[in-house]
Amino acid sequence: MLSKYIGDLTLPIYYIAGPPGMVVGLRKTLSESGVNDDNIRTEEFSGY
């Protein structure tokens, strides 16, 4: 789904913030899609 809107997934730097499960899942999806871990920034917020 992401590649439909972004095109080449490996070019952008991704910023992910939210509940831990969402952050982990989206990071995994991006990594499996070929995004370098250096291009993924995360911050987890629990307690929602």
N, C-alpha and C positions, 0 to 999 in steps of 0.2 A: 504494500500500500504506500509506503513512504516513497519508493522510487517513482511511483506514478506522479507525485507532486514535486519531487526534488530533482529527479534525473540521476546524476552521478552522486551516490550517497557518500562517497569517500572524500569529497571536497570540503563540505562545510565543517565548522566546529559546532558541536552539539552541546547545549546546556540543558540538563535535566534536573528538575527539582520537584519533589513530591514525596508521597509515602514510600517507605523503603521497598516494598514489593514492586511498586511501579518502576522505581528507579532501577532496581536490579533487572527486571524484565526488559525494560527498554534498552538498557546498556547491553544486555545479552543479544537482543535482536540486532542492534547496530553492529556489534562485534561480529556476529555471524554473517552480516551483510557486507563485511570487508572494511568497515570503518576502523581506523587505527585508534587504539585506546588513548593515545595522546590528544585526539580530537574530540574526546568525550569528557565533559565536565559535569560533575554531579554534586547534589546536595540533598540529603534526606531529611524530611520533616515527619516525625511520628506524632501521634496523638490526635489525629483528625477524628 
